[in-house]
Amino acid sequence: FIAESGKVIERALAAGHEPLSFLMEEKWLPSLQPLIDEAAARGFDAPVFIAPEEELRALTGFELTRGALGAFRRPQLPSVADIVRGARRITVLEDITNHTNVGAIFRSAAALGVDAVLVTPACYDPLYRRAVRVSMGTVFQVPWTRIGEEAGAGATGTGGWAPDGVPLLHELGFKTAAFALTDDPVPLDDPALNAEERLALVFGTEGDGLAHDTIARCDYTVRIPMACGVDSLNVAAASAVAFWQLRR
């Protein structure tokens, strides 16, 4: 995976990920030298490639405004059971297809005390470069893994991960809360939600929301109270509000 910017590279190294190489303009070398030295001191043979700005833009396809890129070896994902062991608050991202939203949710999860993130097979990759950058490297701090074997089918489908995934979360001791616009939801500030010892907050894709089957299988359906005729928030904003309200 690719880490963009010195701060993100620093957090990837701090999380123990193995660097393969670095790419940057020469002007960024002095400020990043401590990170390069740290990687070398830990025994990683990661060459540093230097190129002019115009060549970097031609090579990468975008303007490298954050100074540097680090290529890292992708880690093996752990099991769901390992990720949630000891967790009180976790979140499930069902088929979210926007890298910016994925990264923003991870940043809120880290800041607001979410213990782990589970992503369904069709959810965009948390280690995609833009998701990592938007998260400011918190994807390396919040434990995460994939849940489910098959991609979901959207709001009108069967929620491919849910038939096995929701029962698995129940077996692991979690009640599940689906965030969705339905006729009879529980408001976010309902005391019963915060009273749950272990709670999984389930969010769906931006356009269609959660699959009907996912909502049906969850213990709660939750809605954030709104004013001024607004019916919903962007999923990244909604998750931040929910994480704050339901924090332990």
Summary of the structure (lengths in Angstrom):
residues: 248
radius of gyration: 19.7
end to end distance: 31.9
largest distance: 58.7
contacts: 828
relative contact order: 0.15
helix: 37%
strand: 19%
